[in-house]
Each structure stands twice: as structure tokens, then as C-alpha cells.
Amino acid sequence: MNEEIRLLNQLLDGCALRSQALAGNIANASTPGYERRDVSFLDDLKTALRSGGSDEATDVKPTIQTDKTGRQVRLEDEFAALSENQLLFMTSAELLSRKYSRIRSAIKGM
């Protein structure tokens, strides 16, 4: 499978998981004792791409992490993060769609 396709799929998976974490934060914003959760995979992905290329990057797996700093959930921050994450997801999905369209065109000989 093409490296670009693998990386775009990885981005989509990470964004989907982050959406779940952020939605959970929003849903539990007023729950006493709730610890904020997030998925930070972009920095790990960037580091892996810089150090070892796409082979290293495919080993990066997004995971939900709990914020142990005691920081309370602020809805405006969560909605901003959710919007940013949604833009990344939509951009990645569009790039993946274009990639598949080019492959389809090449197969058809257009």
C-alpha cells in the first residue's frame, strides 16, 4: 500500500479517536472529579517522520490519555480543539479521496 495512503489513514484514525475523547470531555464538563482526556499523536507522528520517515511513522498509534494536571474542562477550549480536529479530519479525508481518484484514473487509463 502506498505510504501516503497509510499516513492519511493513520491521521483519520487519530482524528476519529481524538473526536471521541473531546466529545467525552464536553459531555462530562460538569461531572465532579472528571479528568480531561485527549489524544496527542500529531507531535509523535511529526517526530517519527523527521527521524525515520514513513516506516517509523506507521508505528505511531494514537491513544487516549488522561490529563493528570487537574485542569478543569473548559467548554470553549474543547469546542476549539474539536473544530481544529474536524478540519484536520476533513482535509485528510479529501486528500485520501483525491489519491484514490488518481489511482482509479491510472487504472482506467484516463
N, C-alpha and C positions, 0 to 999 in steps of 0.2 A: 504494500500500500504506500502511496506517496507520503513523503514526510510532512508536507503542508497539510494534507488531509488529516493525518494523525494529530498534528498540533492543533488544528482547528477543532477537531472532535474533543480533544483534551480541554480546550478553552470552553467549549459548550458544556461539557460535564462539570467543570469547575464553577461556571456561572450558574448552572442549574442548582448545584449544591449550595452555593452562596445565597441564592434566592430563598431556598428553604430556611437557611439559618436566619436571614434578615427578616423573613416573614414571621418566624418564631419569636424574634425579638419584639417585633411590632405587636404581635398577639399577646405577649407576656409583659408588656411595658409597665403595667400597673401591678404585676404579681410580686408580692413581697419576697425578697430573697432570691429572685430570679437573677441568674448570671448570664450576661450578654454572650452571644455566640457569633462567630464569624468564620469565614473560610479565607485564608490568605495563601493563595497558591501562585499569584502573579509574580511576586518577588522571587519565589523559588524557581519558577519557570524561566524568568529572565536570567537569573544566575546560572542555571543549568545550560541555557542556550549560549551564554557567553563563554562558559568554561569548557563545555564538551560538545556543543552542537545539539542537533535534534535527537541523537541517541540518548544523551543524558537527560534531555527534557522529557522524553517519554516515560522516564522513571518517576517523574514528579506526579504525585497523586494528591488531589485536593482532599482535605479532611476538615470536619467541623471542629473548631477549637473553642474552648470556653475562656472568656476574659476573666482572669482571676484578680484583676486590679481593683475590683469593687465598683467600677464605673457604672453608673446607672444608665439605663436605656433612655436615650433622648430621641423622641419620635422624629424630629426634623433631621437628625443625623442618619437615622435608619432609612427614612424615605429618600434622602440624598444618595446614600450608598446603594439603595435598591434601584434608583434611576440610573446611576452610573453603571451598575451591573447589568441592567437591562440593555443599555446602549452597547456594551461590550458583547453581550449575547447576540443581539440583532446584527451587529457588524460581523461577528464571526460566522453567524448563520448565512448571511448574504455572501460573504467570501467563499464559504463552502459550497453554496449553491452555484456560484459562478464557476468554481473549479470543476464541479460535476458537469456543468453545461459545456465547458471547453472539452472535457473528456468525451462527453456524448457526441459533440460535433466532430471530434477527431475520429471517433469510431465510425460515424456515419459518412465521413469523408467530405464534410462540408467546408 
